[in-house]
């Protein structure tokens, strides 16, 4: 057992008995270190890889990129237990700050501690930038009147405007119709509606002052030489770029009171107090933020006490209309690294649209010419340079900015990360397709060990070699100036972040592995037989039981519009569907790949997780050889698959990758581009879309302002009754509507090629407990009302006996006897009324999945005789049977036959009638990595039925049949038959990320 740490003591910055013994071998550097970790970090920060070159490099440039095991040395150095400081010795501008650095415990139980950066430590200041004492109150500000709804007259006016424009997304014509009906209803009483027409409503929204960052534009035109008398059309075209000042946008994010408790102000290193293992989570926990702070202080010691604000950018073309002619837009988004990952992923306006980039087009004759391609690339980079220009000065000299906690701080910016898919990364890094934008590995052998790219190296080889040499040897487009060239400390190769969606889900899984399986089947069995096997795989996928968040493919997988959600859905069920049709090595390949994907998607990544990631990657590389050996593919030199190799390093740099995934910007496309486009008249739609976005931002900012002042407590109706002196109690029916209204909504959904089975909810409530299950308030009046009727309905005549023993266990929790051995005369008898429920809601902490700002998520557990008018649905659950054991050894699987509640001696007992499942084997299946279970049977082959308290239920579980061990044709099996037709099942650990974390 590790020693207990005293939470009252700070972790020492240096040990008195530790003498520095490792010198830095760089010429002119007199620094000494006591451990290799400190030396490595110092060299990476102050002596980058390409600051000097080996002797003879200029005469033999091919040596660059051939250094082996570079990642193993520079990237995998794990911190030692004495790493509260880096152990810098000698005279240094940062020494005094490092001496003051100490550990700070965070969270309940002092299980985690952090070392915060001592230099850029976000000191509070006044509006002139003068630092304040730590305990100083916020500087005085002009407070707004609590009932000042300006520019709205009252709460009703604001709520109506927000509802019509943001939530209902009602068109101008429909707004006018609604207001006209409203006005007609008020004629007799002499009243008037809140707005006269849509123009009146829009005018009030437009006059909102908070959150107003105006849109600007500039034009770009080709300025090069025309090589002939007949210039290409694109040379004379003028290209418009619309943008908002990113500096003002960042000011709004920092001043948003809703983000006050969701910002990390200071770079930090986080450790597990039980074993001193490093933990990576949000952006500021990564090495990039710490090293950037060191670099800023090294360049200018007067920046001490400032707040580092890492700027995160993202861009991606998106199509808004295909049926009426393809219409594309090129949005540019901005966020900051101080915002925590859960907030950025929860769509809380921490990712902001700041621009629409130009997309030059020309005739077919000129589209493929080198001049046009070069112009498009440089137009992109020049546009970014112009848009970000306002950040250039405060990247060098801190500026004073107001934060949401009403304190000012001195802020210094840095270009930190860029969210982009591979095609966008090629454009950003000025390289050629099929090369890696992160390292110098040759495109013909991407998985060789190679040095990382850097802007300094790129500049050096551009000066040294001709364009053709750059193109062929380094994969560099040498005649393009990247936008990062104009900003201090910016390196586009360092900025490119990992992209789980396009590199792993769409790329490695869907475009590579799934395609390889189909090609393998054709190669081995011939096309005709392969198509029969693929049809059987589709039937297996379609027969999987329903589950919250599971995407269904009722007509198979052969449709054209394949989205990222489709790929994610297929990942959850594919491995079980192909088992038995492909060799074991193929199944092992998928297991290794899926485990890699789920590990890097975790919200918190530890050093142990990194070891598991390396192991999964190694297994994936080993087992994927089955495809090459079978002659299905010729090479593994694939950029998106190769990107997996860089994930461990990028996790150390930027924290957990789920906070920088392109799924965040793609989700933003819907709100910022696609929905606004649908509300335009399609004529010069961009201007209308910009106006819609501006109004949405103003309404969002106004709501945050009113909430901060406590003006939006309760509902409009409850507030009106309060003003009238009528205090009416309103029951909270939201819980019922969430759990029961969902059924009605689902039934009306149109079933397309694929659809989500049953969406869960994200909750912004703070985490109180890890998991909690509650029955819905609405019970089923048409179902059984007593124990005897329940036994008849379920076809389980022993229910009365089981209920008596359940009551005994609840009333005598210290009785250690097996319930089966307790005589019935010792058990209490119950023959009162009961209530039956069709569903329950499980709320649990699942930050790795789509969740609220505090990581909470809610899902529905169904147990109903009819689901979507297709058949019964009885979900399975995880039941906690041994709280002291880890993973599946402390959990059992049970199927819910019904939820029931009753009162006994004045105490309410919410419980569930369940059918237990037994685990097969002592561990997970070696091929798929999933546990196998089967329905539990007692003597005489009777089902093992029990009644359990719902407090023992953790959350829903998803089971997939072990198809390969059955001789059942899944052709006629419907999803609601799945649990009844098969006799062994995988516990689907790939159902979601939380399940993956608890079923190891």
Protein Blocks (a to p, Z undefined) as FASTA:
>chain_A
ZZdddfkbccdfbdfklccfbdcfbehiacdcfbfklmmmmmmmmmcfklpccehklmmm
mlgopaghklmmmmmcccdfklmbgoigcjdfklmmmmmpccddedehilaccdddfkln
opacdfkopacdfklccdddddddfklcbfbfblklmmmmmmmmmmnopafklmmmmmmm
mmmmmmmnopacfbfblmlmmmmmmmpmghpacddddddddfbdcfbfbdcfklmpccdd
ddddfklmmmmmmmmmklmmmccfbdcddddfklopacdfbfklpmklmmmmmmmmmmom
mlgoiacdddddddddddfbfknopadddddddddfkbcfklmmnonopaccfbdcdddd
ddfklmmgmklmmmmmmmmmmmmmmmmmmmmmmmmmccddddfkopacddddddfbdcdd
fklmmmmnopaehiafkbccdfklmmbccddddfklmmmmmmmpcfklmmmmnopafkbc
cfklmpghiafklmpccdfklmmmmmmmmmmmmmmmmmmmmmmnojklmmmmmmmmmmmm
mmpccdehiacdfkojadfblcfklmmmmmmmmmmmmgojacfklmmmmmmmmmmmmmmm
pmbdcfklmmmmmmmmmmmmmmmmmmmmnomambfcdfklmmmmmmmmmmmmnopfklmc
fklmmmmmmmmmmmmmmmpghiakllmmmmmmmmmmmmmmmmmmmmmnopagcjfklmmm
mmnopacddddfklmmmmmmmmmmmmmpccdfbdcfbacdddfbdcfbfbdcdddfbdcf
kbcfbfklmmmmnopaklmmmmmmmmmmmmmmmlmbdfklpcfklpccdfbdcdddfbdc
dddddfkbccdfkopacddddddfbehhlaccdddddddfblkbgcjllcccdddfbdcd
ddeehiacddddddddddedjbdcfklopacddddddehhiacdddddfklpmbdcdddd
dfklpccdfklpcfklmmmmpcbdcddfklpmklmmmmZZ
